[in-house]
Amino acid sequence: MVSNPPARDAGQRKRDALRRLETDEDAWVSSASGEGPPCLVPLSFVWHDEQLVMATKGTNPTARNLRAQAACWVALGRTRDVVLIESTAEVIASDALPDDAGEAFVKKLGWDPRGRGAWVFLAFRPRRVLVWREENELADRELMRDGKWRV
């Protein structure tokens, strides 16, 4: 029988979540418009200025859904090491992203969708963050509420 690792305190889970936001490259984005089926896609991201910044084509279901309904979920990690982020998203034209965010995106991900008319940026502002690894961390998994860190 495999034993679970000991539960991390909230401060350690926050540090671990922030490290993932800085170093991970991909996340799952779940969106829905209310008009069609929900959409779940992986997108690359950069964590910049307390938000996740991603890019996709403006005609893709994720961009269309987020234009209609800004509320969404973003997930990082594996099943047994989860960072689940309830967010409000903004769709930004490819030539309207602030320069510092665009440079951070290019530096981390190695490509530049700025100025490409078919592309848009998605900026996700976290409202709630849940972090857990095993059952022993479920009770205290909410680390952010209403956009404010609780720890």
N, C-alpha and C positions, 0 to 999 in steps of 0.2 A: 504494500500500500504506500502511495506517495503522500507525504505530508505537505500541507500548504505552508508557504512562507509566512512568517509572522506579519500581522497587520502593520502597515506603515501609519505613522501619525499624519494628521492633516497637512502639516507643514512639509513633510517629506513628499507626500502625494502631490502637493502643489508644485514643489521644485521639480519633481519627475515630469509632471504635465507640461510645465514651462520648457523643460529641456526637450521634450518631444516636439513641442510647437516650434522650437528653434531648429531642431535637427531633422525631423521627419520631412519627407518630400511629398508624400501623397496622403490624401484623406478621402473618406467616403462622404458624399454629399447627398442628402435625402431632401427632396423638394416635391411640392404638389401645388397645383393651381386651383384645384376644386373643379376644374373642367374635364380633366382626364385622369389617367392612372398616376399614382406617385412615381417618381423617378429616383433611382439610386445609381450614382456614378462615381468612379474614382477620378479625382483631379489633383494635380500638383499644386502646392501652395508655398507661400512665404508668410511668416508671422512678422508683421510690421506694424508698429504703432498700435499695439493691442488689438489687432484684427488679423484675420486670415485673408490673404489676397490670392485669388485664383484667376485663371483665364479659360474661356471656352468660346466657341463660335456663338454669335448672337442668336442664331436660329435653332440652336440645340434646345431640347426640352428643359434642361436645367435653367438656362437663361430665361426662357419664356415663362417657366413656372415662377421664378423669383421676381420677375417683373409684375406678375399678377398677385403673388403672395410672398412677402419678404420673409416670413417665418420659415425656418428650416432647421435641420440637424446636420451636424458634421461629426464624423467619428474618426478617431485615430487609434492605432494600436491593434493588438490581437484580442481575441475573445477573453483571454485571461490577463489582460493588461490594457484597460480601456480608458480613453479620454473621450467623453461624449459631450458635445457642445451644442446647446440650444442657441440659435443665433437669429439675428435680423440681418438680412442681406441687402446689399445695394448693387444694382447693375450699373457699371460705369463704361462709357464709350472708350474704345481703345486709345483714343488720343486725349482723354480727359483725366487719366490717372495722374495724381501728383508725381512729380519727377522723382522724389526720394523713394516712393513706393515702387515705381517702375524700375529704378536702379537696383533696389533690393531684390525684386523679382528676377531680373536678369542675372544678377550676381549669384543667387542661389540656384536657379533652375537652368541657366545657360541658354535661354532663348528669349526673344523679345517680340511679343505680339502688339506692342504699341504702334499706332498708326496704321494697323491693318484693319480696314473697315469691317471685315467679316467677324472680327474678334471683339469681345467685350471682357472687361474685368469684373470679377465678383468680389465684393468686400464684405466679409462676414464679421459682424460685431457680436461677440459672445454676450449672452444674457444669463445663461446658466451653464455651469460646468460640473459634470459628474466624473469622478475618477475612482476606479477600483481595479483590483487585481484578482481577488478571490472573495468568497462569501464573507470572510471575516472583515472585509472593508465596506460591505454594502451599506451598513447602517449609517456611516458617516461619509458617504460618497459625494454629497453636494458641497463643492468648494466655492462656487460662485452662485449668487442669486441676485436677480435684478441688475446684472452688470457689475456687481461689486464682489470682490473676493471676500470670503468669510474668514479666511485665515491669512 
